Amino acid sequence: MLKSIKQFFDNLAPQAKQTEAEQKHAIHLAVSVLLVEMSRMDGKVSATELKHITSLLDKQFDLTTQEKTEIMELAHEELDNSTDYYQFTSVINQHFEQSQKVKMIEQLWQTAFIDGKLDAHEEHYLRKIHSLLHVPHSDFIKAKLRATKFIDTKD
């Protein structure tokens, strides 16, 4: 599966017809990449952040443990080799409705807050991603407020 996802992104072209499986893999990877990048933004990836990301993937997608592991490994690899976030946000824009994109922003906020503090780099990253996902500022702020309430209930 890891190889097929990697190959899909290597051959990604706007005119290319994607199978349903390729679309699902692309979505899983795009979401994982954005979440993993959020965990890396403050310079230290905690076990709590990774556990939270895995939990989000469990709730959002029907993946086996092996598939989650492979997606997370590929997400790290893609981040190490990518120069921007457009290739990932464009997949989300193509396949997510507006409410799903707002939920994605909320999940990114949760990941930023999960370690108990918001780093300036995390907030900057979130502002960039919300813009690339075309999420209105009012929804961006509402998602932030919901995320802070979510984190408060986890304590």
For each residue, the residues with C-beta under 8 A, 3 or more apart:
1: 4 5 25 67 70
2: 5 6 70 73 74
3: 6 7
4: 1 7 8 22 25
5: 1 2 8 9 25 26 28 29 70 71 74
6: 2 3 9 10 74 77
7: 3 4 10 11
8: 4 5 11 12 18 22 25 26
9: 5 6 12 26 29 78 87
10: 6 7
11: 7 8 16
12: 8 9 16 26 87
13: 16
14:
15:
16: 11 12 13
17:
18: 8 22 23 26
19: 22 23
20: 23 24
21: 24 25
22: 4 8 18 19 25 26
23: 18 19 20 26 27 95
24: 20 21 27 28 61
25: 1 4 5 8 21 22 28 29
26: 5 8 9 12 18 22 23 29 30 91 95
27: 23 24 30 31 91 92 95 96
28: 5 24 25 31 32 57 61 63 67 71
29: 5 9 25 26 32 33 71 74 75 78 88 91
30: 26 27 33 34 88 89 91 92
31: 27 28 34 35 57 60 61 92 104
32: 28 29 35 36 53 57 71 72 74 75
33: 29 30 36 37 75 78 79 82 85 88
34: 30 31 37 38 85 88 89 92 104 108 129
35: 31 32 38 39 53 56 57 75 107 108 111
36: 32 33 39 40 53 72 75 76 79
37: 33 34 40 41 79 85 125
38: 34 35 41 49 108 111 112 122 125 126
39: 35 36 45 46 49 50 53 111
40: 36 37 43 45 79
41: 37 38 112 119 121 122 125
42: 115 119 121 122
43: 40 121
44:
45: 39 40 49 50
46: 39 49 50 114 115
47: 50 51
48: 51 52 114 115
49: 38 39 45 46 52 53 111 114 115
50: 39 45 46 47 53 54 72
51: 47 48 54 55
52: 48 49 55 56 110 111 114
53: 32 35 36 39 49 50 56 57 72 111
54: 50 51 57 58 68 72
55: 51 52 58 59
56: 35 52 53 59 60 107 110 111
57: 28 31 32 35 53 54 60 61 63 68 71
58: 54 55 61 63 68
59: 55 56
60: 31 56 57
61: 24 28 31 57 58
62:
63: 28 57 58 67 68 71
64: 67 68
65: 68 69
66: 69 70
67: 1 28 63 64 70 71
68: 54 57 58 63 64 65 71 72
69: 65 66 72 73
70: 1 2 5 66 67 73 74
71: 5 28 29 32 57 63 67 68 74 75
72: 32 36 50 53 54 68 69 75 76
73: 2 69 70 76 77
74: 2 5 6 29 32 70 71 77 78
75: 29 32 33 35 36 71 72 78 79
76: 36 72 73 79 80
77: 6 73 74 80 81
78: 9 29 33 74 75 81 82 88
79: 33 36 37 40 75 76 82
80: 76 77
81: 77 78
82: 33 78 79 85 87 88
83:
84: 87
85: 33 34 37 82 88 89 128 129 132
86: 89 90 132
87: 9 12 82 84 90 91
88: 29 30 33 34 78 82 85 91 92
89: 30 34 85 86 92 93 129 132 133
90: 86 87 93 94
91: 26 27 29 30 87 88 94 95
92: 27 30 31 34 88 89 95 96 100 101 104 133
93: 89 90 96 101 132 133 134
94: 90 91
95: 23 26 27 91 92
96: 27 92 93 100 101 104 133
97: 100 101
98: 101 102 135
99: 102 103
100: 92 96 97 103 104
101: 92 93 96 97 98 104 105 133 134 135
102: 98 99 105 106 135 139 142 143
103: 99 100 106 107 143
104: 31 34 92 96 100 101 107 108 133
105: 101 102 108 109 126 129 130 133 135 139 140 143
106: 102 103 109 110 143 144 146 147 150
107: 35 56 103 104 110 111 147
108: 34 35 38 104 105 111 112 125 126 129
109: 105 106 112 113 126 143 144 146 147 148
110: 52 56 106 107 113 114 147 150 151
111: 35 38 39 49 52 53 56 107 108 114
112: 38 41 108 109 118 119 122 123 126 147
113: 109 110 116 117 118 147 148 151
114: 46 48 49 52 110 111 151 154
115: 42 46 48 49
116: 113
117: 113
118: 112 113 122 123
119: 41 42 112 122 123
120: 123 124
121: 41 42 43 124 125
122: 38 41 42 112 118 119 125 126
123: 112 118 119 120 126 127
124: 120 121 127 128
125: 37 38 41 108 121 122 128 129
126: 38 105 108 109 112 122 123 129 130 140
127: 123 124 130 131 140
128: 85 124 125 131 132
129: 34 85 89 105 108 125 126 132 133
130: 105 126 127 133 135 137 140
131: 127 128 134 135
132: 85 86 89 93 128 129
133: 89 92 93 96 101 104 105 129 130
134: 93 101 131
135: 98 101 102 105 130 131 139 140 143
136: 139 140
137: 130 140 141
138: 141 142
139: 102 105 135 136 142 143
140: 105 126 127 130 135 136 137 143 144
141: 137 138 144 145
142: 102 138 139 145 146
143: 102 103 105 106 109 135 139 140 146 147
144: 106 109 140 141 147 148
145: 141 142 148 149
146: 106 109 142 143 149 150
147: 106 107 109 110 112 113 143 144 150 151
148: 109 113 144 145 151 152
149: 145 146 152 153
150: 106 110 146 147 153 154
151: 110 113 114 147 148 154 155
152: 148 149 155
153: 149 150
154: 114 150 151
155: 151 152
